[in-house]
Amino acid sequence: MNFIKFLTSKTFVIQLLIFFVLVFLFIFGFLRWANYYTLHGKEIKVPDLSGYSLSEVEDILQKLELKFVVLDSSEYYPDKPIFSVLSQYPAPEALVKPGKIIKLTINPSGPRLVKVPNLVERSRKRAVYDLESKGFKVGKITFIPYIGKDMVVAAQHMGRELTSNDYLPKGSVIDLVVGMGLDSELLEVPYLLGKNFTTARQILSQLGLNIGYLNIEPGTDTSRAFVYRQEPMPTIKKTIFKGSEISIWLTSDYNKMPMDSLSYFSIQQNHEEMDF
């Protein structure tokens, strides 16, 4: 009976009204906060920032109410301005909320320094592999009389002898001095005509030969270029020593395509038999 009286009392009605008012205010406040926090209905298209400097990026994003953070970049691109944007996340054209942080990868001020691997007394093939896996380029390979055949005697950069304690910028060219053994091994001049530059360079490297004079015709598309001339010309007799240089000429003009290898060696062999 007392409970029913309380439910119909003025005190209960007032408390009930206060409760509903508080619930309403809580829901209203929560919706306002959620709307502000998520910026409901407002989206911004992410601009393409590739190639822009950091100061330009800051101006662009500030106007759009966006922020950015710079990530480390280990790769250096010499053909692009330093500290310019290489890539971004989210990608251009993506829709984001104001205040979104755009993650940027930039071009560093130069190649990162890499420790030179221990090359002395390693085989030439192993040394080439170690250098290329570290991001270095193999330059000239010079062969000298040395008991260790095809073993690296020294590594050099711009004429300076290197040790395994040295650091060089990634992409540096390192020359190798390699032993030719006690015998003076002669090699055939390889057939490079018609080969693309990458293949020709690999063939020479595998044989322990170097590229001498390199001529690329003006306007040549290097991705389609091939060797149309070489000096000395290919031979079927062993006439050159390891470490010798082969000069090559590149073109993308197929009218200069040389004879195929079988035709050439057939003619070469006939000439040598006649000379004999």
Number of C-alpha atoms within 10 A of each C-alpha: 5 6 8 8 10 12 12 10 11 11 10 13 13 10 11 13 11 12 12 11 12 12 12 12 12 12 12 12 12 12 12 11 12 12 12 10 10 11 13 10 7 10 12 16 14 21 17 16 21 16 18 17 16 17 10 13 20 14 10 16 20 13 8 15 13 18 16 18 10 14 12 10 17 15 15 21 15 12 6 13 17 17 20 22 22 21 19 21 13 17 15 14 11 13 15 16 18 17 15 17 16 18 16 22 20 27 23 21 14 15 18 15 14 16 14 21 16 16 22 19 15 18 18 24 14 13 21 21 13 17 20 13 10 14 14 20 16 19 17 20 23 21 23 18 13 16 12 16 18 21 24 26 21 18 23 16 14 10 9 10 14 21 16 12 9 13 14 17 16 20 18 18 18 23 21 25 21 28 24 23 16 12 10 12 12 12 18 15 23 19 20 24 22 22 16 19 20 11 14 19 16 12 17 21 20 12 14 23 25 21 18 14 12 11 13 16 13 8 8 14 14 14 10 13 21 28 24 22 19 20 14 14 14 19 17 15 13 12 13 18 17 23 22 17 20 21 15 24 18 26 25 20 14 12 8 14 15 13 12 11 14 9 9 14 16 11 12 15 14 11 11 11 9 7 7 6
